[in-house]
Amino acid sequence: YRMKAEIITIGDEILIGQVTDTNSAWIARALNGIGVEIECITAIPDQPEAIKNALDAAANRTDLVMITGGLGPTKDDITKKTLAGYFGSKLVRNEAAVKKIKEFLTLRGVELSNLNLDQAMLPDNCIPVPNRYGTASGMWFKKNGKDFIAMPGVPYEMKSMLTDHILPELQKQFDLPVIIHRTIITQGIPESHLARLLSDFEQQLPEEIRLAYLPSPGLVRLRLSIIGREIRKTEQMIQKALYELMTLIPEYISGLEDESIEKVIAALLVEKGTTLATAESCTGGNIAHLITSVPGSSRYFVGAVVAYSNDIKERILGVKKETIEKHGAVSEPVVKEMASGIRNLYQSDYAIATSGIAGPDGGSVEKPVGTTWIAVASACQIKAEKYLFGDLRATNIQKASVTALNMLRKLIQSEK
């Protein structure tokens, strides 16, 4: 049995771009994890007619409809009333919900109000779904062989409800298949070049396995996906394909699954018991930000200098004035001296340095916008590379940051 699902997110705040819909992505991953395929993700306004139309459309193309948003106590939260009308039910006081709301508010020292009690009014033909972290119950409806589940839009309430109650119940009720995704993160090769390298591999893949290319600034993710019935056989098939893929492009692989390059660097530095410092110009501290986004980074990250001006490059990092005058700030000699300078200043084992023209201004014929020099250094060597990233400032910063970390990865692994 293959179950297809649609996720419907209700809220004007999503449609006007005020709030990013992270719920749908989380729900999709969770449902995939138990063998449910996502057919469609829809965002709609807080309007009864829009909700009814979305439910009709979803019921025509899927088996399971997951709904988030609009279950709060205020007047603009209309989902519950609309669902009651859609499923031909009456709102009745649910005593178990009343008890739960009273206990929830008492523990938090909040006075019970009529608005809170209104949340205990539930459609008489729904199965209530407990909410550990809020006062709005979830609602599970069945109609014409289809399942409709409404959950709060508050992420931590929805996640708890889905994990604790909905996913286990779906697994109990339905004989779901196995869905497995495996991802390789590549760096240093464009998507088009990867496609050419892997064209024969793609053609020879079993029909059950799909390969997807997921590009982002500085890297391309390659995702292998499979749907099967027997977990052992399915895992063996995708692991075989994953191994074959990795042997084709080993020099471009920087990580697996959702393992970011900064986490790869963390593991390498911790394993060796070594430290890192950064000297950043065009990346403006973004590399340091990525490094320190990993918990425990204080074990290996010493610190950074954002040397935007030439004066700081000279006075703090020890870059020679004549080097800048002769070659310019965006050059191989300068970025090498920056890497050496920050490593000596902070007494770190490794160093990264960047200098470039992020844009949109500042370019020239010799050094157009996007020109970036990156250096990585250890006690034994300093390596520098020139890159031409493009004319989008934010993208240039991201590409330079990811590329710099990947250069460091290669340097560390070469010294093992």
N, C-alpha and C positions, 0 to 999 in steps of 0.2 A: 504494500500500500504506500503510495507516494502522496503526501499531504502538501498542498500548496497554500500559502498564506499571503494575506495583504495586511499591511500596517497602515492605519489611518491616524494621522496626527491632527488634532483639532486645536486651533488657536490663531487668532488674528496676529498675535505677536510673532509667529513664525512666518506668516505670509508677508509681513512688512519688513522682515529682516531684523527685528529687534532682538529676537532670541534664536539661537541656532538649534536645530532639531538634532540633538544627540541621542534622544530616546530611540528613534527608529534604527539607528546604527547598532545600538546596544541590543535591542530586541531581535534584530536580524541575526546577529552573531549567536545569541542565546538559542534561538529557534533552530538555526543551522546545526548547532551543537547536538541537538536531539533528533535530527533527521527531517526537519521541516524546511521545505524550499520556499523562498520568498519570491512571489510573483510580481508584486507591485508595492511601492511606498507612495502614499498620497498625503498631501497636506491640504486642509480645508479650513474655511473661516468658521467662527462661532455663530452659525446660522442653521436653524432647524432644517430648512430645505436642502442646504448643502450636505448636511449629515445624512439625511435620508437618501439623497441621490448617490452619495459615496457608498453607503451600505448596499444599495441595490446593485451598483456596478461591481462591488467587491464580491457579492454573493454569486454573481453570474460567472466569475472567473476563478474563484478560489474556494477552498474547503474551510478555511479558518480566517477570521477577521479579527485583528488585534487593534484596539482603539485606545488612544491616550489623550488626556486633556479634558477640561471642562467639567470636572467632578467636584469642584470646590463649593463653598457655602454661599458665594456671592451671586448676584443676579445675572452676571455675564456668563456664569457657568451653567450652560443649558443642556449639556449632554444627557444627563440622567432623565430629564423630562422628555427629551426627544426620543431617547431609546424606549422609554415606557410606551410612548405613543406608537412607535414603529413596530414594537413587538406585541401590541394590543394588550398591555397590562395596566394595572392600577398601582399607584404608589401607596404602600402600606407601611406602617411603623414596624420595624424589625427590632424586637426586644433584645436580641443578641447584639445587634449593632449599637443600641442605646447603652447597654452595659459597657461595651468596649469603649465608646466615646467618653462616658463618664469616668472610667478608669484612666483613660489616656490623659484627659484634661486635669484630673485631680493630681496625678503624678507630677504634672508640670505647673501646678498652682494656678491654672487658668479657670476662670469662672465659666460655667456652662451657660450658653445662650440659646435662644430659639433657632438661630442660624446653625448652630452645631447640631441641635436635635433634628433639624430638617435633613441632615445628612443620614439620619437613621431611617428616613423614608425611602424604601427601595421597591422596585418593580416586583409584583407578587409572583411573577413567573421566571425570575432570575435566580441563579445560584449565587449567593453572596460570597465574595472572596475576601478573606481577612486582610487588614492593612495594619502591619505592626507599627508603622511610624507615622500614621496620620489618622484622620477621622473619616475619610472618604472610603467606603467599601468598594471593592471591585465588583463587577457584575458579569456573570457568565450566562449567556442565552443560547438556546438551541432552536433552530428554525429550518425546516425543510432539509434536514440532514446536515446543516452547516452550523459551525460554532462561531459565536461572536463574544469576544471578551473585552470589556471596558475596564481600563485602569487609570489611576490618577496620572497627571502630567508631571508631578514632582518626581524627579529622577530616582531619588533614593527610596521613595515609597513604591514606585513602579518596579524597581529592580528587586526589592525584597518580596513583593507580591508574586512576581513572575518566578523567581528562584525557589521560594518556599512552597508555593501552592500550584501555580499554573503548569510549569514544566513537568513536575512529577505526575500530575494528573493526566496531561497529554500523553506521556509515556505509558501510563497505565491503561488508558482507553484505546490507544491506537498502536498497531504494529508498524512502527516507523523504520525507514531504511537508515543506512549509515551514510552520512555526508562528511567527507574529510577534505580539508584544504591544507596544502603545504606551500609555503612561500620562501623564495630565495630573494635576498636583496643584492642587487648589483650596483656597481659604481664605476664610473670611468668609461662607459660605453653608451652611445645613444640608443634609443629604442629601435630605430630603423636598422642599425648595425646588428643588434641582438637578433632581430627578426630574420635577417639574412643568415646569420650563423646557425640559427635554430630551425630553419625551414624544413630540413630533412627530418629532424627530431619530431617536429610537430606532425608531419605527415605519417610517421610511423607509430604515433601514440595510439593505444587502444581506444576504441570509440567511447568507452566509459569515462575517459580522462580528457579534461579540457585544460588548455594553457592560456592564461590571460596575462597581458602586459599592463602594468600599472605605473606609468611614469610620474615623477614629481621632481622638483628642483634638485639636481645633483645626483639622482639615483633612479633606478627602474626596478620595481618589484615584479617578480615572475611568480604567478600563483598557479599551482596545479590543483584541480578539483576533481573529485570522483564521487559518484553515488552508487552504493552497492547494498547487498542484502547481508552478506556474511562479513562480520567485522574483521576477522583475521585475513581472509582473502582480499578484502578491499584495502586493508593497510599494506599488505604485501605488494599489491599492484602499484599503489601510489609511491611506496618507498623505492621500488625498482625504478620507476620513472624519475623520481627525485634524484636518485644516485646517478642515473644516466645524464640527466641535465647538468648536475654539478661537475661531472667529469668533462663536459664539453666546454665549460667556461670558468675554470677554477680561478683564473687570474682576475676575474671581475667580481667575484662574490665577496661581499663585505659582511654579510650576516644572514641568519635564517629567521623565518617566521616574522614576528614583529620586533625582533631584536635590533634596536637602533644602533647606529655606528658608535654613538656615545657609550652605549652599554657594552659593546664589543671592546672599546678602548678601556673601559673600567675593568673588565675581566682580565685583560692583558696586563695592565699596570699592577693590579692587586696580585696576580699570579707571580709577577716578577719582583714585587715589593719595591717598585720604582715610583717616581714622582714626575709631575708635568706642570709646566707654566706656559702661558700664552702672551704674545705681544701682538696686538691687533690694531690695524689701522682701518681698512675699508670694511671689515666685519663688525667694527664698533662694539666688541664685547660679546657678540653672539656665540662665538665658539665657547667662551667661558660659561655662558648661560646654558648651552647644551650640556657641557660637562657637569656642571653643578645641578642639573635637573635630575641626575642619577643619585638616589639615596646612597649615602656613604662616601660621596666624592671627596670629603675632607681627608680621606686616607691617602689619596694620591695627588690631589690637585692643590698646588701650592698657592697660586694666585695669577693675576693677569695685570698687564698694563695696556690701556687703550691709548696708543700713541698716535693721535690724529694729526698733530702738528709736527713739523720737522724739528722744532725746538725740543719737543719731548723725546723724539727719536734720538736726538743727539745727547741731551742732558741726562735722561733717565736710562736709556738703553745703550748708550755709548756708540751710536752710529756716527761715523766720521763725517764731518761737515763736507769735506772734499768729495766723499763718496756720493752724497746727495747732489752736490753741484755738478759733478761729472756725469752721473748716470740718471739722476732724477729719483724722486722718492719711490716711484713705481718701477722697480728694477731688481734684477737678481742680486747684485752686490748689497743693496740696501736691505732686502728682506733676509738675506743670510746674516748680515750683521745684527739685525733685529733679533733673529732666533738665537744667535750666539750670546747677544747681550742679555736677553731675558733669562737664559739658562744660567749664565754666570751671576746675574743679579739675585736670582731666587735660589741658586744652588740646586736646581732641579736636574733630574736625570734626562728628561726629554723637554723639548720646546717646540711650539708652533708659532710661526709669524706670518702675517698677511699684510699686503700693501697693494692697493688697486684703485680703480676708478669705478665706483659703484653706480654713478650716474644720478640723475639724467644728464647733468652737465659735467664739464671738466675733461672731456675727451679731446683728442687731437688726431691728426692723420697717422702719426707714428704710434700713438697709444689711444685707440678708440675706447669709448665707454664699454666697460666690461673687462678690460685688460686687468688681470690680477696675477700677482706673483705670490706664491706660497712657498714657505720653507719649513722643513722639519729638521730638528737637530737632536743629536745624542752626544755622548762624550767622544764617540769615535768618528762621527760623520755629520755633514750637513747636506741635505738635498733640497733643491729648489726647482720649481716648475712654473711655467707661464701658461695661463689659461685665458681664453677669450669667451666670456660667458654670455654677453648680450647687452641689451640696453634697458632692462627692467631692474631698478634698484633693489627692491625687496628680493627678487629672484636671484640676483647676483650675490647678495649677502648670504642667502641660504645655500646656493650652490658652492660658494667659496668655503663656507663653514663645513659642509659635508665632505667636500673634496679634501680639505685640510686634515680632517680627522681620519679620512681613509688613507692619506699619505702617511700619517703617523702610524696607523695600523700596519702598513706594509713595512715601515722602518723597524718597528718593534719586532715583528715576526721574522724579519731578516736577521736579527741579532740574537735569536733564540739559540 
